[in-house]
């Protein structure tokens, strides 16, 4: 189950953080590291700070985009300490660990960490089903990247251990992958533009709110197929010009 959970680091600037994150992962039994467009490739400094977890680093996938990093995932959780003007479904670190383990029984899960200084962009966050914030001391909430990775990996391991002890039944829910969701959002936007509900020039604001709505609702694969069918029926009913 833990092999189904990916740790995704976006646009990391310090190679030492890659090594420290790999070490944090290995201590908690996670092995799947994905680096998205790192500013520097893993080097000797990264290996040194991996401190015995260099195998995690050596086997890390390096991809150019977040879309590739989360491909195939049925659950994507993005981390950020920054407040957002557009609120998103929120989890604390314990809830994130619980949900990640529960859903890893049936599909890959990604825990996404942003840049050291600025975190995830709003566009990147909108590709996530949930936003997780670690409830640190509000007077001093400065966590470095590896600390954040360690905290969430610990919560994942604690919930995984609970499933081993209590033999929790695997979830039977089938959720769509990240690509399937993106396909739905593109279909939805095109349909709403065709009907004139949203403007071709400024679709972003309405689509952001619709993404938030559907991410909060977490439609299952069958439900998403129904929604796609509804959009297709609308497309077919409009006069072809």
C-alpha positions in Angstrom: 0.0 0.0 0.0 2.8 2.4 0.8 4.3 1.9 -2.6 1.1 3.5 -4.0 1.9 6.8 -2.3 4.1 9.3 -4.2 6.0 12.2 -2.7 6.1 14.9 -5.4 8.5 17.8 -5.0 7.9 20.7 -7.4 10.7 22.9 -8.7 13.0 22.2 -5.8 15.9 24.7 -5.7 18.2 23.0 -3.1 19.6 19.6 -3.9 20.1 18.9 -0.2 16.3 19.1 0.3 15.9 16.3 -2.2 18.3 14.1 -0.2 16.7 15.1 3.2 13.2 14.3 1.8 14.4 10.9 0.6 15.7 10.2 4.1 12.4 11.3 5.6 10.5 9.0 3.3 12.7 5.9 3.9 12.4 6.2 7.6 8.6 5.9 7.2 8.6 3.2 4.6 7.8 5.3 1.5 9.8 4.8 -1.7 8.2 6.7 -4.6 9.8 10.1 -5.1 9.0 12.3 -8.1 10.9 15.5 -8.8 9.1 18.0 -11.0 11.3 20.4 -13.0 14.0 20.6 -10.3 16.2 23.7 -10.6 19.3 21.4 -10.0 19.7 17.7 -10.6 20.4 15.5 -7.5 24.2 15.7 -6.7 26.7 14.7 -4.1 25.1 17.0 -1.5 21.8 15.3 -2.1 23.3 11.9 -1.6 25.1 13.0 1.5 21.9 14.3 3.1 20.0 11.2 2.1 22.2 9.4 4.7 21.4 5.8 3.7 18.4 6.6 1.6 20.4 7.2 -1.6 18.4 4.4 -3.3 15.2 6.4 -3.0 17.1 9.3 -4.6 18.6 7.2 -7.3 15.2 5.7 -8.3 13.4 9.1 -8.2 11.5 9.9 -11.4 12.3 13.3 -12.8 9.5 14.8 -15.0 9.0 18.3 -16.5 5.4 18.9 -15.3 3.1 18.3 -12.4 0.6 16.7 -14.7 3.1 13.9 -15.5 3.9 13.5 -11.8 0.3 12.9 -10.8 -0.6 10.9 -13.8 -2.7 7.9 -12.8 -3.4 9.2 -9.3 -6.9 9.0 -7.9 -6.1 11.3 -5.0 -3.8 14.3 -5.1 -3.1 16.3 -1.9 -1.2 19.6 -2.2 0.7 21.2 0.7 0.9 24.9 1.4 1.3 27.2 4.4 0.1 30.2 2.4 -3.5 31.5 2.7 -5.5 31.6 -0.5 -8.1 34.0 -1.9 -9.9 31.0 -3.3 -10.5 28.6 -0.5 -10.1 24.9 -1.2 -11.1 21.7 0.6 -8.8 21.6 3.6 -7.2 18.7 5.6 -4.8 18.8 8.5 -1.8 16.5 8.4 -3.5 13.7 10.3 -6.5 13.7 8.1 -4.2 13.7 5.0 -2.4 10.7 6.3 -5.6 8.9 7.0 -7.1 9.7 3.6 -3.9 8.8 1.7 -3.7 5.4 3.3 -7.4 4.6 2.8 -7.3 5.4 -0.9 -3.9 3.9 -1.6 -5.7 0.6 -1.3 -7.3 1.1 -4.7 -5.3 3.7 -6.6 -2.1 5.7 -6.6 -2.0 8.8 -4.3 0.3 11.9 -4.6 1.4 14.2 -1.8 2.6 17.3 -3.5 5.1 19.8 -2.0 5.9 23.2 -3.5 8.9 25.4 -3.8 11.0 26.2 -0.7 10.2 29.9 -0.8 6.8 30.2 -2.4 5.1 26.8 -2.2 2.5 25.7 -4.8 0.9 28.2 -7.2 -2.8 28.5 -7.3 -2.9 26.7 -10.7 -0.9 23.8 -9.2 -3.2 23.7 -6.2 -6.2 23.5 -8.4 -4.9 20.2 -9.7 -5.2 18.8 -6.2 -8.3 17.4 -4.6 -7.3 18.7 -1.1 -5.1 21.3 0.4 -3.2 20.3 3.6 -1.7 22.6 6.1 0.5 21.4 9.0 -0.9 23.0 12.2 2.4 24.5 13.4 2.9 27.2 16.0 1.3 30.3 14.5 4.0 32.5 16.1 6.7 30.5 14.4 5.3 28.2 11.6 8.5 28.0 9.6 8.9 24.4 8.4 11.6 23.5 5.9 10.7 21.2 3.0 12.2 18.1 4.5 10.4 18.7 7.8 7.1 19.0 6.0 7.8 15.8 4.1 8.7 14.0 7.3 5.5 15.2 9.1 3.2 13.9 6.4 5.2 10.7 5.9 4.9 10.0 9.6 1.1 10.5 9.5 0.9 8.2 6.5 2.9 5.5 8.4 0.8 5.8 11.6 -2.4 5.3 9.7 -0.9 2.5 7.7 0.1 0.7 10.9 -3.4 1.1 12.1 -4.7 -0.7 9.0 -2.3 -3.5 9.7 -3.3 -3.9 13.3 -7.0 -3.7 12.8 -7.3 -5.3 9.3 -9.4 -2.4 8.0 -11.2 -3.4 4.8 -10.0 -1.9 1.7 -12.1 0.9 0.2 -14.2 -0.2 -2.8 -14.7 3.3 -4.1 -13.3 3.9 -7.6 -12.2 7.5 -8.2 -11.1 8.9 -11.5 -7.5 9.6 -12.2 -6.0 13.1 -12.5 -6.0 12.8 -16.3 -9.7 11.8 -16.3 -10.6 14.8 -14.1 -8.6 17.2 -16.3 -10.4 15.8 -19.4 -13.7 16.4 -17.6 -12.8 20.0 -16.8 -11.7 20.7 -20.3 -15.0 19.2 -21.6 -17.0 21.3 -19.1 -15.2 24.5 -20.1 -15.7 23.9 -23.8 -19.4 23.2 -23.3 -19.9 26.2 -21.1 -18.1 28.4 -23.7 -20.3 27.0 -26.5 -23.5 27.7 -24.6 -22.3 31.2 -23.8 -22.4 30.6 -20.0 -18.7 31.7 -19.7 -16.7 34.1 -21.8 -14.0 32.7 -24.1 -11.8 35.6 -22.9 -12.2 35.1 -19.2 -13.1 31.5 -18.3 -10.7 31.3 -15.3 -12.8 32.7 -12.4 -15.9 30.5 -13.1 -13.8 27.4 -13.8 -11.8 27.8 -10.6 -15.0 27.8 -8.6 -16.3 24.8 -10.5 -13.1 22.9 -10.0 -13.4 23.7 -6.3 -17.0 22.4 -6.3 -16.1 19.1 -8.0 -13.0 18.6 -6.0 -15.0 19.0 -2.8 -17.6 16.6 -4.1 -15.1 13.9 -5.2 -17.2 12.3 -7.9 -16.5 8.6 -8.4 -15.6 7.3 -11.8 -19.1 6.2 -12.6 -20.5 9.6 -11.5 -17.8 11.4 -13.6 -18.8 9.3 -16.7 -22.5 10.4 -16.1 -21.4 14.0 -16.0 -19.4 13.6 -19.2 -22.4 12.0 -20.8 -24.6 15.0 -19.8 -22.0 17.3 -21.4 -22.0 15.2 -24.6 -25.8 15.3 -24.8 -25.7 19.1 -24.5 -23.0 19.3 -27.3 -25.1 17.1 -29.6 -28.3 19.1 -29.0 -26.8 22.4 -30.0 -27.1 23.4 -33.7 -24.0 22.8 -35.6 -22.7 25.9 -37.3 
